[in-house]
Amino acid sequence: MKFINVFSGDLKAGKTSEFVAWLEANEQAFADTHPEGSEYMGTYFNVIGGSASAGSVYTLIGMDSYGTMDALAETGGEYARLLTEAIGFFDQSSDNGGQIVLKKAIEATTYGD
């Protein structure tokens, strides 16, 4: 994967156990429904470090190209349903309502120097 898309945010108050149970029940289906060129790499809690504005939960999606972002945005069906359910656990009203950060592999990066 040349890119990693990092989605982060805080869960709604009192929803952590429910989110963990949802993830345990749906994580494999979520991984299986990702479109070609993308890979679900897991969902993680911050344990040490991080940014206060980034939130406490991180989901990583590997991508082969910038075009994969379009494919992810256009994917419907089971993938869209699961994504919508997962997003519902996050507190969109908090200061840590979420961030999206795109990381690019060093070997896939061109430099202007």
C-alpha positions in Angstrom: 0.0 0.0 0.0 1.4 3.4 -1.0 -1.0 5.4 1.1 -2.6 5.1 4.6 -5.7 7.0 5.3 -6.0 7.6 9.1 -9.5 8.4 10.4 -9.6 9.4 14.1 -12.0 10.8 16.6 -13.6 10.3 20.0 -16.5 8.0 20.7 -19.7 9.3 22.2 -19.8 9.2 26.0 -20.9 5.8 27.3 -20.6 4.1 23.9 -17.1 2.5 24.1 -18.3 -1.0 25.2 -21.1 -0.9 22.5 -18.6 0.2 19.9 -16.1 -2.6 20.8 -19.0 -5.2 20.6 -20.1 -3.8 17.2 -16.5 -3.9 15.9 -16.0 -7.5 17.1 -19.2 -8.5 15.3 -18.6 -6.5 12.1 -14.9 -6.0 11.6 -14.3 -8.9 9.3 -17.3 -7.9 7.1 -16.1 -4.3 7.0 -12.6 -5.6 5.9 -14.1 -7.9 3.3 -16.3 -5.2 1.7 -13.5 -2.7 0.9 -13.1 -2.1 -2.8 -10.2 -3.3 -4.8 -7.1 -1.2 -4.2 -7.9 -0.7 -0.5 -7.3 -2.6 2.6 -8.8 -2.2 6.1 -5.7 -2.3 8.4 -7.5 -2.2 11.8 -9.1 0.1 14.4 -7.0 1.1 17.4 -7.3 3.0 20.7 -4.6 5.5 21.6 -2.6 4.1 24.5 0.4 6.5 24.7 0.9 9.8 23.0 -1.1 11.4 20.2 -2.7 14.7 19.6 -5.5 16.0 21.7 -7.3 17.2 18.6 -7.1 13.9 16.8 -9.2 11.9 19.2 -8.7 8.5 20.9 -9.8 6.0 18.2 -8.0 5.5 14.9 -9.0 3.5 11.8 -6.4 2.8 9.2 -7.2 2.1 5.5 -4.4 1.2 3.1 -4.7 2.4 -0.5 -2.8 1.8 -3.7 -3.4 5.2 -5.3 -5.2 8.5 -5.0 -7.9 7.0 -7.2 -8.7 4.5 -4.5 -10.1 7.4 -2.5 -12.7 7.9 -5.2 -13.5 4.2 -5.2 -14.0 4.3 -1.4 -16.3 7.3 -1.7 -18.4 5.6 -4.4 -18.7 2.2 -2.8 -22.2 1.6 -1.6 -24.0 -1.5 -0.3 -22.7 -3.4 2.7 -19.5 -1.3 2.9 -21.5 2.0 3.1 -24.0 0.5 5.6 -21.1 -0.6 8.0 -19.3 2.6 7.6 -22.4 4.6 8.5 -23.0 2.4 11.5 -19.4 2.9 12.7 -19.5 6.7 12.2 -22.6 6.7 14.4 -20.6 5.8 17.4 -18.4 8.9 17.1 -19.0 12.2 18.8 -19.3 14.7 16.0 -20.0 17.6 18.4 -16.8 17.4 20.4 -13.6 19.3 19.7 -12.2 15.8 18.8 -15.0 15.2 16.3 -12.4 13.7 14.1 -9.6 14.1 11.7 -8.6 12.5 8.4 -4.9 12.3 7.6 -3.5 10.8 4.4 0.0 9.4 4.8 2.2 8.5 1.8 5.0 5.9 1.8 8.4 7.6 1.6 9.5 5.4 -1.3 6.4 6.5 -3.3 7.1 10.2 -2.6 8.8 12.6 -5.0 10.9 15.5 -3.7 11.6 18.9 -5.2 15.1 19.3 -3.9 
